Amino acid sequence: MNDNLTTGRIFDIQRYSIHDGRGIRTIVFLKGCVLRCRWCCNPESQSYEIETMKTQDGVKTIGRDVSVGEVMDIVERDRGYYRRSGGGLTLSGGESLCQPEFALSLLRESKARGISTAIESMGCAEWGVIEKLLPYIDQYLLDIKHTVADKHREFTGKSNELMLENARKIADSGLCELIIRVPVIPTFNATEEEIAAIAKFADSLSGVKGLHLLPYHRLGQDKYDGLGRQYTMAHIQPPTNEFMTKLLNAAKANCKLHCQIGG
């Protein structure tokens, strides 16, 4: 099979990122997601369909079909930066696992070219899908949003049992470095008790390298207007630095992992 010919649907490629994996990275944003998180900063990622979005510069088409070869031509441009910084390719979304064959081909081709790989994911897919990808992932940035199924369902549209089960299986595989990332969302999980519960769960996993608390922001709010959708969290204020430090201390008190604010 020629992975370069495999096609998939993306909505953006971002070069020179330093927040989604080690070193300087190129992030490929795949379209499609199984969750509908109220705070999502990339609402244009949620639907697999190609959409239009109004922006300050006019109407923009969101989504395009590309081959792995086309993506890798862009990724290859920064090979020098990857080599010096330990960076590489990161798959994000949306949820990359919604396009499993495309994701697998991207990861496999990147590894074949000697480029490090990472994936930012909720782990929301059947285990067989994730299992196929793991041998080609160097770093798994796994979102854990809550430990309580009902509250997870209320704010994201889906329960979290499958995701927590997959988190344990990913950790047990020992095939990649695992970082747990927690979007800190006021009214959802931004209490010391809820962050402590996530920290305890992360600490129970084998081989986790760190816990990152990612503070809520409203940078994607204008995208909802552009898509003709309502942003229901416009009234929610981002947490202060002082409050984030308080939550960080709660996480540190309940696990032995390296904990930090931001990714």
Backbone hydrogen bonds, N-H to C=O, Kabsch-Sander energy under -0.5 kcal/mol:
donor,donor_aa,acceptor,acceptor_aa,energy
3,D,1,M,-0.9
5,L,2,N,-1.6
6,T,3,D,-1.3
8,G,66,V,-2.4
10,I,64,R,-2.4
11,F,29,F,-2.4
12,D,29,F,-0.9
14,Q,27,I,-2.8
15,R,13,I,-0.5
17,S,25,R,-2.6
25,R,17,S,-2.8
26,T,88,G,-2.4
27,I,14,Q,-3.2
27,I,25,R,-0.5
28,V,26,T,-0.5
28,V,90,T,-2.8
29,F,12,D,-2.6
29,F,27,I,-0.6
30,L,28,V,-0.7
30,L,92,S,-2.9
31,K,9,R,-2.3
32,G,45,S,-3.2
33,C,46,Q,-2.0
36,R,156,T,-3.2
38,R,155,F,-1.9
40,C,37,C,-1.5
45,S,42,N,-2.5
46,Q,43,P,-1.1
47,S,43,P,-0.5
51,E,62,I,-2.3
53,M,60,K,-2.6
54,K,226,G,-2.1
55,T,58,G,-2.3
58,G,55,T,-1.6
60,K,53,M,-3.0
62,I,51,E,-3.4
63,G,61,T,-0.7
64,R,10,I,-2.3
66,V,8,G,-2.6
68,V,6,T,-2.3
69,G,4,N,-2.5
71,V,67,S,-2.0
72,M,68,V,-2.9
73,D,69,G,-1.7
74,I,70,E,-1.0
74,I,71,V,-0.7
75,V,71,V,-2.3
76,E,72,M,-2.7
77,R,74,I,-1.1
78,D,75,V,-1.4
79,R,76,E,-1.7
81,Y,78,D,-0.5
82,Y,78,D,-2.0
83,R,79,R,-2.5
84,R,80,G,-1.8
85,S,81,Y,-2.1
86,G,82,Y,-2.4
87,G,82,Y,-0.8
88,G,24,I,-0.7
89,L,116,S,-2.7
90,T,26,T,-2.5
91,L,118,A,-2.3
92,S,28,V,-2.8
95,E,32,G,-2.8
96,S,94,G,-0.5
96,S,120,E,-0.6
98,C,95,E,-2.3
99,Q,96,S,-1.8
103,A,99,Q,-2.7
104,L,100,P,-2.7
105,S,101,E,-2.3
106,L,102,F,-2.4
107,L,103,A,-2.6
108,R,104,L,-2.8
109,E,105,S,-2.3
110,S,106,L,-2.2
111,K,107,L,-2.4
112,A,108,R,-2.1
113,R,109,E,-1.4
114,G,111,K,-1.6
115,I,110,S,-2.7
116,S,87,G,-0.6
118,A,89,L,-1.6
119,I,139,Q,-1.9
120,E,91,L,-3.1
121,S,119,I,-0.6
121,S,141,L,-2.2
125,A,123,G,-1.3
129,V,126,E,-1.4
130,I,126,E,-1.3
131,E,127,W,-3.0
132,K,128,G,-1.2
133,L,129,V,-0.9
133,L,130,I,-0.7
134,L,130,I,-1.9
136,Y,133,L,-2.4
137,I,134,L,-1.8
138,D,117,T,-1.0
138,D,136,Y,-0.5
139,Q,117,T,-1.2
140,Y,177,E,-3.5
141,L,119,I,-3.0
141,L,139,Q,-0.6
142,L,140,Y,-1.0
142,L,179,I,-2.7
143,D,121,S,-2.4
143,D,141,L,-0.6
144,I,181,R,-2.4
149,A,147,T,-0.6
152,H,148,V,-2.2
153,R,149,A,-2.4
154,E,150,D,-2.1
155,F,151,K,-1.8
156,T,152,H,-1.7
157,G,153,R,-2.1
158,K,152,H,-0.5
164,L,160,N,-2.5
165,E,161,E,-2.3
166,N,162,L,-2.5
167,A,163,M,-2.1
168,R,164,L,-1.7
169,K,165,E,-1.8
170,I,166,N,-2.9
171,A,167,A,-2.3
172,D,168,R,-2.6
173,S,169,K,-1.6
174,G,170,I,-0.9
174,G,171,A,-0.8
177,E,138,D,-2.6
178,L,207,G,-0.6
179,I,140,Y,-2.7
179,I,177,E,-0.5
180,I,210,G,-2.5
181,R,142,L,-2.8
181,R,179,I,-0.5
182,V,212,H,-3.1
184,V,182,V,-0.6
184,V,214,L,-3.0
185,I,183,P,-0.9
188,F,185,I,-2.1
189,N,185,I,-2.2
190,A,185,I,-1.2
191,T,189,N,-1.7
195,I,191,T,-2.5
196,A,192,E,-2.3
197,A,193,E,-1.9
198,I,194,E,-1.8
199,A,195,I,-2.5
200,K,196,A,-2.5
201,F,197,A,-2.0
202,A,198,I,-2.9
203,D,199,A,-2.4
204,S,200,K,-1.1
204,S,201,F,-0.7
205,L,201,F,-0.5
205,L,202,A,-1.2
208,V,205,L,-0.7
209,K,178,L,-2.9
210,G,178,L,-0.7
211,L,258,H,-2.6
212,H,180,I,-2.9
213,L,260,Q,-2.8
214,L,182,V,-3.0
214,L,212,H,-0.6
216,Y,184,V,-1.7
221,Q,218,R,-1.6
223,K,220,G,-1.0
224,Y,220,G,-0.8
224,Y,221,Q,-0.9
225,D,221,Q,-1.1
226,G,222,D,-2.2
227,L,223,K,-1.7
228,G,224,Y,-0.5
228,G,225,D,-1.2
229,R,224,Y,-3.3
232,T,230,Q,-0.8
234,A,231,Y,-1.0
236,I,233,M,-1.7
244,M,240,T,-2.3
245,T,241,N,-2.0
246,K,242,E,-1.7
247,L,243,F,-2.1
248,L,244,M,-2.6
249,N,245,T,-2.3
250,A,246,K,-1.6
251,A,247,L,-2.2
252,K,248,L,-2.6
253,A,249,N,-1.9
254,N,250,A,-0.5
254,N,251,A,-1.3
255,C,252,K,-0.9
259,C,257,L,-0.6
260,Q,211,L,-2.1
262,G,213,L,-3.3
262,G,260,Q,-0.5
